[in-house]
């Protein structure tokens, strides 16, 4: 199940250029069957990414058109009811049904209509991903180590300094918060995340923000995000990552924003994602318990 916010990285131009290149090389490649097969496979994968991107953007536009009411829905989501194998529309519908009294009749009509459209889009996404999975299984060896999106990690902070997987190996736990600049709940929790960073730093922990608007080194987006962080008094490290990287793909598949995850020093995600802000006592305390658990486990491994 992929989710969606009002940002998804754009591959369309790259795909168009890729298809043009394939067409120009057709005559020359007829003498190289193996190379032709390789380029054909790459082109198919790129076209698939382009189509998925278009479908994601259709959903994102629905959320953007009715931003206020959908932001409220996202704030009501519970990670305990997430079903990664189901249609995202069902998850949204269940969330709305459980909180039906919180919406007016007009708002329910908007949400119901949007969900009908989302359901159809999700069916198309599921079909594409099914084909991609079948294709990928023939070419890749899936193992638990390769499954982590933070292996071979790379990015840059807003000052242009490069960051790699040593970010994780240097910490007992790294708290990664995914956000974007137009997300009000995301902005609201920034000062609390800064407090959290200060609290866990002596324990071997660190909070790191990944603003998905800043993908691919988008300087304008980084400048905007930096200004927002400064206005909220948040000084912890924030990163821009490549949208095509494993971490970038993971971020593009997040269900609701903000989302916070814990990563151990080996780059593995630990526990379940925390959906929604941590700027309330219950969420903050729950996150702190998870953080302490990872730190305790890390200290135990060191002693062994």
ZADO-1210 file (C-alpha; in nm, 4 decimals, padded with zeros to 6 digits):
<atoms>
<atom x="00.0000" y="00.0000" z="00.0000" code="UNK" pos="1"/>
<atom x="00.1467" y="00.3308" z="-00.1039" code="UNK" pos="2"/>
<atom x="00.0582" y="00.6584" z="00.0453" code="UNK" pos="3"/>
<atom x="00.0574" y="00.9722" z="-00.0504" code="UNK" pos="4"/>
<atom x="00.1041" y="01.3222" z="00.0421" code="UNK" pos="5"/>
<atom x="00.1114" y="01.6388" z="-00.1577" code="UNK" pos="6"/>
<atom x="00.4534" y="01.5497" z="-00.2967" code="UNK" pos="7"/>
<atom x="00.5802" y="01.2696" z="-00.5173" code="UNK" pos="8"/>
<atom x="00.9052" y="01.2855" z="-00.7120" code="UNK" pos="9"/>
<atom x="00.8580" y="01.3365" z="-01.0851" code="UNK" pos="10"/>
<atom x="01.0064" y="01.0898" z="-01.3337" code="UNK" pos="11"/>
<atom x="00.8019" y="01.1790" z="-01.6423" code="UNK" pos="12"/>
<atom x="01.0642" y="01.3910" z="-01.8194" code="UNK" pos="13"/>
<atom x="01.3311" y="01.1284" z="-01.7578" code="UNK" pos="14"/>
<atom x="01.1043" y="00.8603" z="-01.9004" code="UNK" pos="15"/>
<atom x="01.0343" y="01.0624" z="-02.2130" code="UNK" pos="16"/>
<atom x="01.4074" y="01.1126" z="-02.2715" code="UNK" pos="17"/>
<atom x="01.4699" y="00.7441" z="-02.2056" code="UNK" pos="18"/>
<atom x="01.2126" y="00.6391" z="-02.4647" code="UNK" pos="19"/>
<atom x="01.3608" y="00.8806" z="-02.7198" code="UNK" pos="20"/>
<atom x="01.7056" y="00.7334" z="-02.6621" code="UNK" pos="21"/>
<atom x="01.5755" y="00.3785" z="-02.7136" code="UNK" pos="22"/>
<atom x="01.4119" y="00.4752" z="-03.0419" code="UNK" pos="23"/>
<atom x="01.7292" y="00.6355" z="-03.1723" code="UNK" pos="24"/>
<atom x="01.9344" y="00.3260" z="-03.0894" code="UNK" pos="25"/>
<atom x="01.7015" y="00.0701" z="-03.2470" code="UNK" pos="26"/>
<atom x="01.8904" y="00.0264" z="-03.5729" code="UNK" pos="27"/>
<atom x="02.2315" y="00.0035" z="-03.4103" code="UNK" pos="28"/>
<atom x="02.1146" y="-00.2365" z="-03.1429" code="UNK" pos="29"/>
<atom x="01.9709" y="-00.4915" z="-03.3839" code="UNK" pos="30"/>
<atom x="02.3250" y="-00.6267" z="-03.4065" code="UNK" pos="31"/>
<atom x="02.3410" y="-00.6615" z="-03.0257" code="UNK" pos="32"/>
<atom x="02.0462" y="-00.8762" z="-02.9075" code="UNK" pos="33"/>
<atom x="02.1697" y="-00.8969" z="-02.5489" code="UNK" pos="34"/>
<atom x="02.2145" y="-00.5207" z="-02.5147" code="UNK" pos="35"/>
<atom x="01.8765" y="-00.4606" z="-02.6726" code="UNK" pos="36"/>
<atom x="01.7131" y="-00.6887" z="-02.4200" code="UNK" pos="37"/>
<atom x="01.8810" y="-00.5026" z="-02.1345" code="UNK" pos="38"/>
<atom x="01.7737" y="-00.1614" z="-02.2592" code="UNK" pos="39"/>
<atom x="01.4226" y="-00.2881" z="-02.3228" code="UNK" pos="40"/>
<atom x="01.3985" y="-00.4075" z="-01.9628" code="UNK" pos="41"/>
<atom x="01.5223" y="-00.0761" z="-01.8325" code="UNK" pos="42"/>
<atom x="01.2777" y="00.1125" z="-02.0521" code="UNK" pos="43"/>
<atom x="00.9889" y="-00.0993" z="-01.9268" code="UNK" pos="44"/>
<atom x="01.0867" y="-00.0359" z="-01.5656" code="UNK" pos="45"/>
<atom x="01.1123" y="00.3377" z="-01.6300" code="UNK" pos="46"/>
<atom x="00.7731" y="00.3438" z="-01.8018" code="UNK" pos="47"/>
<atom x="00.6253" y="00.1580" z="-01.5064" code="UNK" pos="48"/>
<atom x="00.7732" y="00.4140" z="-01.2656" code="UNK" pos="49"/>
<atom x="00.6314" y="00.6947" z="-01.4762" code="UNK" pos="50"/>
<atom x="00.2830" y="00.5437" z="-01.4719" code="UNK" pos="51"/>
<atom x="00.2978" y="00.4863" z="-01.0965" code="UNK" pos="52"/>
<atom x="00.4125" y="00.8439" z="-01.0485" code="UNK" pos="53"/>
<atom x="00.1152" y="00.9691" z="-01.2498" code="UNK" pos="54"/>
<atom x="-00.1261" y="00.7631" z="-01.0414" code="UNK" pos="55"/>
<atom x="00.0281" y="00.8860" z="-00.7162" code="UNK" pos="56"/>
<atom x="-00.0030" y="01.2427" z="-00.8360" code="UNK" pos="57"/>
<atom x="-00.3717" y="01.1894" z="-00.9146" code="UNK" pos="58"/>
<atom x="-00.4273" y="01.0824" z="-00.5543" code="UNK" pos="59"/>
<atom x="-00.2134" y="01.3644" z="-00.4204" code="UNK" pos="60"/>
<atom x="-00.4206" y="01.6135" z="-00.6157" code="UNK" pos="61"/>
<atom x="-00.7351" y="01.4859" z="-00.4455" code="UNK" pos="62"/>
<atom x="-00.5722" y="01.5364" z="-00.1067" code="UNK" pos="63"/>
<atom x="-00.4538" y="01.8827" z="-00.2086" code="UNK" pos="64"/>
<atom x="-00.7955" y="01.9866" z="-00.3434" code="UNK" pos="65"/>
<atom x="-00.9564" y="01.9040" z="-00.0087" code="UNK" pos="66"/>
<atom x="-00.6516" y="01.9571" z="00.2116" code="UNK" pos="67"/>
<atom x="-00.8228" y="02.0678" z="00.5309" code="UNK" pos="68"/>
<atom x="-01.0543" y="01.7704" z="00.5644" code="UNK" pos="69"/>
<atom x="-00.7929" y="01.5154" z="00.4556" code="UNK" pos="70"/>
<atom x="-00.5362" y="01.6510" z="00.7014" code="UNK" pos="71"/>
<atom x="-00.7880" y="01.5795" z="00.9737" code="UNK" pos="72"/>
<atom x="-00.8316" y="01.2252" z="00.8450" code="UNK" pos="73"/>
<atom x="-00.4544" y="01.1675" z="00.8422" code="UNK" pos="74"/>
<atom x="-00.4362" y="01.2932" z="01.1989" code="UNK" pos="75"/>
<atom x="-00.6898" y="01.0286" z="01.3012" code="UNK" pos="76"/>
<atom x="-00.4966" y="00.7370" z="01.1514" code="UNK" pos="77"/>
<atom x="-00.3685" y="00.4675" z="01.3809" code="UNK" pos="78"/>
<atom x="-00.0688" y="00.2527" z="01.2942" code="UNK" pos="79"/>
<atom x="-00.2330" y="-00.0381" z="01.4737" code="UNK" pos="80"/>
<atom x="-00.5011" y="-00.0661" z="01.2049" code="UNK" pos="81"/>
<atom x="-00.2713" y="-00.0369" z="00.9035" code="UNK" pos="82"/>
<atom x="-00.3029" y="-00.3211" z="00.6569" code="UNK" pos="83"/>
<atom x="-00.0147" y="-00.3008" z="00.4107" code="UNK" pos="84"/>
<atom x="-00.1721" y="-00.5682" z="00.1940" code="UNK" pos="85"/>
<atom x="-00.5082" y="-00.4039" z="00.1400" code="UNK" pos="86"/>
<atom x="-00.6477" y="-00.1303" z="-00.0777" code="UNK" pos="87"/>
<atom x="-00.5540" y="00.2082" z="00.0637" code="UNK" pos="88"/>
<atom x="-00.9101" y="00.3248" z="00.0034" code="UNK" pos="89"/>
<atom x="-01.0342" y="00.0645" z="00.2518" code="UNK" pos="90"/>
<atom x="-00.7950" y="00.1936" z="00.5158" code="UNK" pos="91"/>
<atom x="-00.9100" y="00.5511" z="00.4579" code="UNK" pos="92"/>
<atom x="-01.2739" y="00.4472" z="00.4599" code="UNK" pos="93"/>
<atom x="-01.2344" y="00.2575" z="00.7882" code="UNK" pos="94"/>
<atom x="-01.0648" y="00.5590" z="00.9477" code="UNK" pos="95"/>
<atom x="-01.3428" y="00.7919" z="00.8357" code="UNK" pos="96"/>
<atom x="-01.6172" y="00.5520" z="00.9421" code="UNK" pos="97"/>
<atom x="-01.4641" y="00.5220" z="01.2900" code="UNK" pos="98"/>
<atom x="-01.4641" y="00.9019" z="01.3207" code="UNK" pos="99"/>
<atom x="-01.7823" y="00.9757" z="01.1262" code="UNK" pos="100"/>
<atom x="-01.9218" y="01.2114" z="01.3875" code="UNK" pos="101"/>
<atom x="-01.6236" y="01.4416" z="01.3414" code="UNK" pos="102"/>
<atom x="-01.7306" y="01.5424" z="00.9899" code="UNK" pos="103"/>
<atom x="-02.0210" y="01.7350" z="00.8463" code="UNK" pos="104"/>
<atom x="-02.2467" y="01.5814" z="00.5812" code="UNK" pos="105"/>
<atom x="-02.0767" y="01.7901" z="00.3129" code="UNK" pos="106"/>
<atom x="-01.7334" y="01.6771" z="00.4299" code="UNK" pos="107"/>
<atom x="-01.8420" y="01.3134" z="00.4297" code="UNK" pos="108"/>
<atom x="-01.9691" y="01.3551" z="00.0739" code="UNK" pos="109"/>
<atom x="-01.6313" y="01.4935" z="-00.0340" code="UNK" pos="110"/>
<atom x="-01.4429" y="01.2131" z="00.1392" code="UNK" pos="111"/>
<atom x="-01.6711" y="00.9427" z="00.0006" code="UNK" pos="112"/>
<atom x="-01.6358" y="01.0721" z="-00.3554" code="UNK" pos="113"/>
<atom x="-01.2589" y="01.0979" z="-00.3216" code="UNK" pos="114"/>
<atom x="-01.2340" y="00.7463" z="-00.1810" code="UNK" pos="115"/>
<atom x="-01.4269" y="00.6097" z="-00.4786" code="UNK" pos="116"/>
<atom x="-01.1680" y="00.7619" z="-00.7096" code="UNK" pos="117"/>
<atom x="-00.8795" y="00.6496" z="-00.4897" code="UNK" pos="118"/>
<atom x="-01.0088" y="00.2928" z="-00.4899" code="UNK" pos="119"/>
<atom x="-00.9917" y="00.2776" z="-00.8698" code="UNK" pos="120"/>
<atom x="-00.6452" y="00.4323" z="-00.8720" code="UNK" pos="121"/>
<atom x="-00.5237" y="00.1871" z="-00.6079" code="UNK" pos="122"/>
<atom x="-00.6447" y="-00.1064" z="-00.8157" code="UNK" pos="123"/>
<atom x="-00.4280" y="00.0176" z="-01.1027" code="UNK" pos="124"/>
<atom x="-00.1315" y="00.0693" z="-00.8697" code="UNK" pos="125"/>
<atom x="-00.1690" y="-00.2818" z="-00.7266" code="UNK" pos="126"/>
<atom x="-00.1715" y="-00.4335" z="-01.0745" code="UNK" pos="127"/>
<atom x="00.1447" y="-00.2489" z="-01.1767" code="UNK" pos="128"/>
<atom x="00.3242" y="-00.3375" z="-00.8544" code="UNK" pos="129"/>
<atom x="00.2249" y="-00.7007" z="-00.8947" code="UNK" pos="130"/>
<atom x="00.3878" y="-00.7078" z="-01.2372" code="UNK" pos="131"/>
<atom x="00.6960" y="-00.5284" z="-01.1042" code="UNK" pos="132"/>
<atom x="00.7300" y="-00.7772" z="-00.8193" code="UNK" pos="133"/>
<atom x="00.7025" y="-01.0732" z="-01.0538" code="UNK" pos="134"/>
<atom x="00.9675" y="-00.9236" z="-01.2788" code="UNK" pos="135"/>
<atom x="01.1952" y="-00.8329" z="-00.9902" code="UNK" pos="136"/>
<atom x="01.1815" y="-01.1825" z="-00.8420" code="UNK" pos="137"/>
<atom x="01.3525" y="-01.3234" z="-01.1500" code="UNK" pos="138"/>
<atom x="01.6437" y="-01.0796" z="-01.1287" code="UNK" pos="139"/>
<atom x="01.7053" y="-01.0216" z="-00.7588" code="UNK" pos="140"/>
<atom x="01.7876" y="-01.2209" z="-00.4503" code="UNK" pos="141"/>
<atom x="01.5641" y="-01.0870" z="-00.1768" code="UNK" pos="142"/>
<atom x="01.7194" y="-01.1143" z="00.1685" code="UNK" pos="143"/>
<atom x="01.6611" y="-00.9344" z="00.4947" code="UNK" pos="144"/>
<atom x="01.9824" y="-00.7332" z="00.4686" code="UNK" pos="145"/>
<atom x="01.9021" y="-00.6015" z="00.1198" code="UNK" pos="146"/>
<atom x="01.5449" y="-00.5271" z="00.2226" code="UNK" pos="147"/>
<atom x="01.6364" y="-00.2295" z="00.4411" code="UNK" pos="148"/>
<atom x="01.6003" y="00.1011" z="00.2537" code="UNK" pos="149"/>
<atom x="01.8836" y="00.2492" z="00.4609" code="UNK" pos="150"/>
<atom x="02.1613" y="00.0220" z="00.3409" code="UNK" pos="151"/>
<atom x="02.4077" y="00.2130" z="00.1228" code="UNK" pos="152"/>
<atom x="02.2388" y="00.5311" z="00.2406" code="UNK" pos="153"/>
<atom x="02.3474" y="00.8691" z="00.1076" code="UNK" pos="154"/>
<atom x="02.2221" y="01.2254" z="00.1184" code="UNK" pos="155"/>
<atom x="02.3218" y="01.5772" z="00.2085" code="UNK" pos="156"/>
<atom x="02.2290" y="01.8165" z="00.4834" code="UNK" pos="157"/>
<atom x="02.0949" y="02.1632" z="00.4094" code="UNK" pos="158"/>
<atom x="02.4478" y="02.3043" z="00.4231" code="UNK" pos="159"/>
<atom x="02.5579" y="02.0740" z="00.1429" code="UNK" pos="160"/>
<atom x="02.7544" y="01.8294" z="00.3607" code="UNK" pos="161"/>
<atom x="02.7425" y="01.4694" z="00.2427" code="UNK" pos="162"/>
<atom x="02.5949" y="01.2020" z="00.4673" code="UNK" pos="163"/>
<atom x="02.6202" y="00.8233" z="00.4331" code="UNK" pos="164"/>
<atom x="02.5311" y="00.5106" z="00.6307" code="UNK" pos="165"/>
<atom x="02.7838" y="00.6058" z="00.8991" code="UNK" pos="166"/>
<atom x="02.5028" y="00.8311" z="01.0209" code="UNK" pos="167"/>
<atom x="02.3406" y="00.5176" z="01.1629" code="UNK" pos="168"/>
<atom x="02.6504" y="00.3261" z="01.2696" code="UNK" pos="169"/>
<atom x="02.7519" y="00.6195" z="01.4866" code="UNK" pos="170"/>
<atom x="02.4259" y="00.6146" z="01.6847" code="UNK" pos="171"/>
<atom x="02.2611" y="00.3608" z="01.9103" code="UNK" pos="172"/>
<atom x="01.9342" y="00.4722" z="01.7509" code="UNK" pos="173"/>
<atom x="01.8441" y="00.7222" z="01.4821" code="UNK" pos="174"/>
<atom x="01.4955" y="00.8725" z="01.4875" code="UNK" pos="175"/>
<atom x="01.3962" y="00.9612" z="01.1321" code="UNK" pos="176"/>
<atom x="01.1051" y="01.1994" z="01.0894" code="UNK" pos="177"/>
<atom x="00.9536" y="01.2295" z="00.7422" code="UNK" pos="178"/>
<atom x="00.7784" y="01.5596" z="00.6745" code="UNK" pos="179"/>
<atom x="00.7058" y="01.8189" z="00.4092" code="UNK" pos="180"/>
<atom x="00.6811" y="02.1948" z="00.4298" code="UNK" pos="181"/>
<atom x="00.3086" y="02.2293" z="00.3554" code="UNK" pos="182"/>
<atom x="00.2084" y="01.9777" z="00.6235" code="UNK" pos="183"/>
<atom x="00.0714" y="02.1661" z="00.9257" code="UNK" pos="184"/>
<atom x="00.0974" y="01.8721" z="01.1701" code="UNK" pos="185"/>
<atom x="00.4564" y="01.8227" z="01.0525" code="UNK" pos="186"/>
<atom x="00.5506" y="02.1822" z="01.1252" code="UNK" pos="187"/>
<atom x="00.3675" y="02.1791" z="01.4581" code="UNK" pos="188"/>
<atom x="00.5868" y="01.9028" z="01.5992" code="UNK" pos="189"/>
<atom x="00.9260" y="02.0413" z="01.4901" code="UNK" pos="190"/>
<atom x="01.0022" y="02.2098" z="01.8220" code="UNK" pos="191"/>
<atom x="00.9121" y="01.8891" z="02.0081" code="UNK" pos="192"/>
<atom x="01.1407" y="01.6899" z="01.7814" code="UNK" pos="193"/>
<atom x="01.4189" y="01.9336" z="01.8659" code="UNK" pos="194"/>
<atom x="01.3537" y="01.8749" z="02.2364" code="UNK" pos="195"/>
<atom x="01.3603" y="01.5002" z="02.1696" code="UNK" pos="196"/>
<atom x="01.6929" y="01.5297" z="01.9899" code="UNK" pos="197"/>
<atom x="01.8432" y="01.7128" z="02.2865" code="UNK" pos="198"/>
<atom x="01.7023" y="01.4523" z="02.5266" code="UNK" pos="199"/>
<atom x="01.8362" y="01.1439" z="02.3469" code="UNK" pos="200"/>
<atom x="02.1703" y="01.2834" z="02.2304" code="UNK" pos="201"/>
<atom x="02.3475" y="01.2008" z="02.5595" code="UNK" pos="202"/>
<atom x="02.2025" y="00.8487" z="02.5330" code="UNK" pos="203"/>
<atom x="02.3531" y="00.7838" z="02.1908" code="UNK" pos="204"/>
<atom x="02.0482" y="00.8825" z="01.9884" code="UNK" pos="205"/>
<atom x="01.9823" y="01.1403" z="01.7205" code="UNK" pos="206"/>
<atom x="01.6776" y="01.2864" z="01.5475" code="UNK" pos="207"/>
<atom x="01.7104" y="01.3355" z="01.1715" code="UNK" pos="208"/>
<atom x="01.4510" y="01.5006" z="00.9524" code="UNK" pos="209"/>
<atom x="01.3885" y="01.4094" z="00.5884" code="UNK" pos="210"/>
<atom x="01.1777" y="01.6732" z="00.4157" code="UNK" pos="211"/>
<atom x="01.0458" y="01.5082" z="00.1016" code="UNK" pos="212"/>
<atom x="01.0010" y="01.8409" z="-00.0770" code="UNK" pos="213"/>
<atom x="01.3806" y="01.8634" z="-00.0807" code="UNK" pos="214"/>
<atom x="01.4367" y="01.5425" z="-00.2760" code="UNK" pos="215"/>
<atom x="01.7200" y="01.5444" z="-00.5309" code="UNK" pos="216"/>
<atom x="01.8930" y="01.8456" z="-00.3795" code="UNK" pos="217"/>
<atom x="01.6087" y="02.0884" z="-00.4514" code="UNK" pos="218"/>
<atom x="01.7748" y="02.4095" z="-00.3320" code="UNK" pos="219"/>
<atom x="01.4575" y="02.6202" z="-00.3255" code="UNK" pos="220"/>
<atom x="01.2780" y="02.3561" z="-00.1185" code="UNK" pos="221"/>
<atom x="01.5752" y="02.3226" z="00.1175" code="UNK" pos="222"/>
<atom x="01.5792" y="02.6985" z="00.1695" code="UNK" pos="223"/>
<atom x="01.2080" y="02.6992" z="00.2490" code="UNK" pos="224"/>
<atom x="01.2408" y="02.4004" z="00.4843" code="UNK" pos="225"/>
<atom x="01.5385" y="02.5591" z="00.6600" code="UNK" pos="226"/>
<atom x="01.3393" y="02.8773" z="00.7186" code="UNK" pos="227"/>
<atom x="01.0532" y="02.6754" z="00.8681" code="UNK" pos="228"/>
<atom x="01.2918" y="02.4869" z="01.0963" code="UNK" pos="229"/>
<atom x="01.4470" y="02.8120" z="01.2132" code="UNK" pos="230"/>
<atom x="01.1062" y="02.9657" z="01.2832" code="UNK" pos="231"/>
<atom x="01.0236" y="02.6678" z="01.5043" code="UNK" pos="232"/>
<atom x="01.3580" y="02.6729" z="01.6855" code="UNK" pos="233"/>
<atom x="01.4550" y="02.3324" z="01.5448" code="UNK" pos="234"/>
<atom x="01.8290" y="02.2843" z="01.4978" code="UNK" pos="235"/>
<atom x="01.8588" y="01.9075" z="01.4527" code="UNK" pos="236"/>
<atom x="01.9940" y="01.7703" z="01.1257" code="UNK" pos="237"/>
<atom x="01.7702" y="01.7587" z="00.8190" code="UNK" pos="238"/>
<atom x="01.8590" y="01.5859" z="00.4952" code="UNK" pos="239"/>
<atom x="01.7847" y="01.5864" z="00.1252" code="UNK" pos="240"/>
<atom x="01.7984" y="01.2433" z="-00.0395" code="UNK" pos="241"/>
<atom x="01.7731" y="01.1065" z="-00.3918" code="UNK" pos="242"/>
<atom x="01.4149" y="01.0215" z="-00.4862" code="UNK" pos="243"/>
<atom x="01.5352" y="00.7179" z="-00.6836" code="UNK" pos="244"/>
<atom x="01.7318" y="00.5727" z="-00.3910" code="UNK" pos="245"/>
<atom x="01.5922" y="00.2967" z="-00.1706" code="UNK" pos="246"/>
<atom x="01.5350" y="00.5481" z="00.1075" code="UNK" pos="247"/>
<atom x="01.3662" y="00.7858" z="-00.1368" code="UNK" pos="248"/>
<atom x="01.1343" y="00.5130" z="-00.2587" code="UNK" pos="249"/>
<atom x="01.0543" y="00.4227" z="00.1007" code="UNK" pos="250"/>
<atom x="00.9656" y="00.7840" z="00.1753" code="UNK" pos="251"/>
<atom x="00.7451" y="00.8025" z="-00.1338" code="UNK" pos="252"/>
<atom x="00.5488" y="00.5052" z="-00.0040" code="UNK" pos="253"/>
<atom x="00.4708" y="00.6498" z="00.3375" code="UNK" pos="254"/>
<atom x="00.1045" y="00.6447" z="00.4323" code="UNK" pos="255"/>
<atom x="00.0584" y="00.9691" z="00.6250" code="UNK" pos="256"/>
<atom x="00.2649" y="01.2644" z="00.7297" code="UNK" pos="257"/>
<atom x="00.4355" y="01.3166" z="00.9612" code="UNK" pos="258"/>
<atom x="00.5722" y="00.9659" z="01.0062" code="UNK" pos="259"/>
<atom x="00.8550" y="00.8767" z="01.2433" code="UNK" pos="260"/>
<atom x="01.0634" y="00.5582" z="01.2416" code="UNK" pos="261"/>
<atom x="01.3545" y="00.4200" z="01.4417" code="UNK" pos="262"/>
<atom x="01.6690" y="00.2870" z="01.2746" code="UNK" pos="263"/>
<atom x="01.9408" y="00.0911" z="01.4563" code="UNK" pos="264"/>
<atom x="02.3134" y="00.1310" z="01.4025" code="UNK" pos="265"/>
<atom x="02.3051" y="-00.1372" z="01.1295" code="UNK" pos="266"/>
<atom x="02.0577" y="00.0613" z="00.9231" code="UNK" pos="267"/>
<atom x="01.7611" y="-00.1627" z="01.0034" code="UNK" pos="268"/>
<atom x="01.4166" y="-00.0241" z="01.0815" code="UNK" pos="269"/>
<atom x="01.3111" y="-00.1244" z="01.4323" code="UNK" pos="270"/>
<atom x="00.9474" y="-00.1578" z="01.5363" code="UNK" pos="271"/>
<atom x="00.6454" y="00.0007" z="01.3727" code="UNK" pos="272"/>
<atom x="00.6282" y="00.3524" z="01.2252" code="UNK" pos="273"/>
<atom x="00.4634" y="00.6193" z="01.4372" code="UNK" pos="274"/>
<atom x="00.2035" y="00.7980" z="01.2254" code="UNK" pos="275"/>
<atom x="00.1129" y="01.1540" z="01.3187" code="UNK" pos="276"/>
<atom x="00.2809" y="01.4116" z="01.5372" code="UNK" pos="277"/>
<atom x="00.4623" y="01.3419" z="01.8620" code="UNK" pos="278"/>
<atom x="00.3666" y="01.6797" z="02.0096" code="UNK" pos="279"/>
<atom x="00.1298" y="01.5254" z="02.2625" code="UNK" pos="280"/>
<atom x="00.2292" y="01.3435" z="02.5829" code="UNK" pos="281"/>
<atom x="00.0994" y="00.9995" z="02.4881" code="UNK" pos="282"/>
<atom x="00.2752" y="00.9852" z="02.1506" code="UNK" pos="283"/>
<atom x="00.5950" y="01.1337" z="02.2921" code="UNK" pos="284"/>
<atom x="00.6053" y="00.8857" z="02.5788" code="UNK" pos="285"/>
<atom x="00.5335" y="00.5924" z="02.3466" code="UNK" pos="286"/>
<atom x="00.8157" y="00.6990" z="02.1175" code="UNK" pos="287"/>
<atom x="01.0559" y="00.7441" z="02.4099" code="UNK" pos="288"/>
<atom x="00.9818" y="00.3896" z="02.5279" code="UNK" pos="289"/>
<atom x="01.0646" y="00.2559" z="02.1805" code="UNK" pos="290"/>
<atom x="01.3832" y="00.4618" z="02.1690" code="UNK" pos="291"/>
<atom x="01.4944" y="00.3380" z="02.5119" code="UNK" pos="292"/>
<atom x="01.4268" y="-00.0192" z="02.4048" code="UNK" pos="293"/>
<atom x="01.6529" y="00.0145" z="02.0993" code="UNK" pos="294"/>
<atom x="01.9262" y="00.1822" z="02.3049" code="UNK" pos="295"/>
<atom x="01.9078" y="-00.0911" z="02.5711" code="UNK" pos="296"/>
<atom x="01.9334" y="-00.3607" z="02.3045" code="UNK" pos="297"/>
<atom x="02.2302" y="-00.1835" z="02.1472" code="UNK" pos="298"/>
<atom x="02.4080" y="-00.1544" z="02.4811" code="UNK" pos="299"/>
<atom x="02.3435" y="-00.5233" z="02.5443" code="UNK" pos="300"/>
<atom x="02.5049" y="-00.6185" z="02.2149" code="UNK" pos="301"/>
<atom x="02.8083" y="-00.4041" z="02.2974" code="UNK" pos="302"/>
<atom x="02.8526" y="-00.5858" z="02.6296" code="UNK" pos="303"/>
<atom x="02.8240" y="-00.9239" z="02.4620" code="UNK" pos="304"/>
</atoms>
